[in-house]
Amino acid sequence: MFSLTVPNMAAKITRTIFRDRKVDEDRFAIVKYGVEIFLVNVTKGITVYLAAALLGMIWQTLVVHLSYLMIRRHSFGLHAKTSLGCTITSVVMFVVLPYFVKDVQLSGWMIVLISALILLNIAIFSPSDTENMPLFNARKRHKLRLKSFFNTLVVLFFVQIVSHEDIKVMILLGACLQMLLIHPLTYRIFRRRYNNYETVQKESQRNE
């Protein structure tokens, strides 16, 4: 219900920002959009970490979240279509799943196998774009892939050096979640368009 009021709250905050100044509709809309994104992210963060606190999962959620964000920063991937859907998905990913896997024990060879699988998929499929943000520039896609690969190496390096097995599992979970969100099969399962820049380019060529 709160998510339904975010646009109204963003509009009120934006009007307060421009209280003593006159601005055109475009400028107002841009600032309002930024405020709306901020409010959605704050709301989502509060919800996720409140749920984590209720389950006694604060540090597990934080480790999974940081591992995920480190790789997602340049590899992108699927987004929920609504802010409510994003909040629910985030709670499932960063609270519910860690809660069920927190006691899982992985052998050394399983950690190596999972790490190799993550690294291979990041190298092949990152970055993954969306309908709203197609990545047209081939050079930029190449740079993002290299950065994603490097970030993944850093994350997996921490898996090797930490001594606590439960932390290793949480780091790998965050990396696995991001790996899944850039994979073509996941796009297909959720009926979302993959490699959107190719589709947009073909449509543009047909219209010329």
C-alpha positions, 0 to 999 in steps of 0.5 A: 500500500505504501508503494502506491503513495510513493508518486504522491510523496515524491510530488510533494517533496519535489514541490517543496524543493522548488517552493521558491522557484518556477520550473518547467514541467520537464525539470519538475518531472526529472527531479520527481523521478529521482525522488521517487527512485530514492523513496522506493529504494529506501522503502525497499531497504527498510523492508528487507533489513527489518525482515532480516532483523525479525529473523535474526539474519542481519549479517547474513542478509548484508553479506549476500546483499554486498556480494550480489551488488558487487557483481551486479554493479556492472553486469546488470540483469533482470529487474522487477516490473513494479516497486512492490514486486522488487521489494517482495523479490528482494525479501525472498532473495536476501532474507528468505533464501539465506535463512534456508541455506545458512546451515548448508555445508559445502566441501572444498571441491563444491566451492571450487565448482560453484565458483567456476560456474559463476565465473564462467556465466559472468564471462559469457552472459554479462552484461545483460540489458533490459527493455528499458535500458538496452546496451547499444554500444559494443565497446561499452558492453565489452568494458562492462563484461571485463569489469563484471569479470574482475568484480566476480574474481574479487568476490570469489577471492573473499570466498577463498580467504574467509575462514568461516564456512557460513560466510563462504556460503552467503557470499556464494549465494549472493554471487549465484543470485546475480548469475541467475539474473543475467542468464538467458534461461531466467529471462526466458522463464519470466518471459522477458526479452533478452539482448534488447539492444539487438531487438531495438536495432532490428526494429529501427532498421525495419522502420528506416 
